[in-house]
C-alpha cells in the first residue's frame, strides 16, 4: 500500500464561514481527511501541517521553506508520494518553484479548492481525494510537480489559473492536461519530460513589470532605485517593448541587473521577424534574456532561482530559455 504524506498550508480548501462574516481558515488536515471515504483502499495517509494561511498571504520565504520540507519528506524512506494543499491564488507559483528545486522521482501533487466548505458544491474533498490517488499512482513518478483540481492532472510547468471564480479554472494552454482522474484510475495522457533542478536558493529582489500601451520607464527605474537584481518584463507578443523603456533597460543591464522578457499573452515563444527599435532582435542585441511560454509570475521565480544559484550571462540565458521546465 503506498504511503502518502499530505502537507497542508491553508487556502480555500481549509476555510469555512463559521459566523456569517466570511470564510476563514478552519479545517485542519485531519478534518478534511475524515470526510473522504475509501482512502484506506488507496493509500496510508500521514498529515503534516506546514502553514494555515490564505494563498494571498504566502511569501517567498514560505515557499523556499516548503521546498526544503517537501524535499526532506521525498527523500525519507517509506514516502511514496506527497500532496500539498494550497490556496489557489498562488498555488501555481509555489508548485512551479518546487518543480524547479525539489529533486527526485517521488510524486509531489498540489491541490486546493475554488469553493469553501460553507458553499454548495464544496470541491475540496474531491480534489484532495484525486490528489492522493494521483500521488499514489505509479504513472505520476518522474513527472516533477503536478497540480490536480477538477478531475484533471496538470504539470506545474504549464498550468495556470484562468478564471477567478470557476471550478475549471486550472488549464494548461500549450499542452492540455497531463492526465485525467477517472472513477477507477488516474489516466496519464502525456509522457514524462526531463526537467532541470537547481538547489533551493533564490534571489528575492526580482521584480515583475507588465507592459501596456504607451508604457514608460518609471517602473524599471523604481526597481533599480529599490535595489532589484532582476527584472521580468511581460512584453508584447513575441518580445517587443515601447522605445521609451530602452534607456532604462540599457541602464539596468549596464549595472549588472538581469532583464528578462516574457510574453504578456497566455503563451508563446519569444521571437519575431522585426528589425525596428524595441523589437525582439533589438532587445536581444542589448542583452535582454528571454523565457518561453511562461507567464510573468512564473518567469520571475525561474529568474530568482537562476540568480540565487549564481547563474549569470550566457549560463543564465540558457537556463531561462530552456523550453522543458
Secondary structure, 3 states (H helix, E strand, C coil): CCEEEEEEEECHHHEECCCCCCCEECCCHHHHHHCCCCHHHCCEEEEEEEEEECHHHCCHHHHHHHHHHHHHHHHCCCCCEEEEECCCCCHHHHHHHHHHHCCCCCEEEEECCCCCCCCCCCCHHHHHHHHHHHHHCHHHCCCCEEEEECCEEEECCCCEECCCCCCCCEECCCCCCCEEECCCCEEECCCCCCCCCCCCCCCCCEEEEECCCCCCCHHHHHHHHCCCCEEEEEEECCCECCHHHHHHHHHHHHCCCEEEEEECCCCCCCCCCCCCCCCHHHHHHHCCEECCCCCHHHHHHHHHHHHHCCCCHHHHHHHHHCCCC
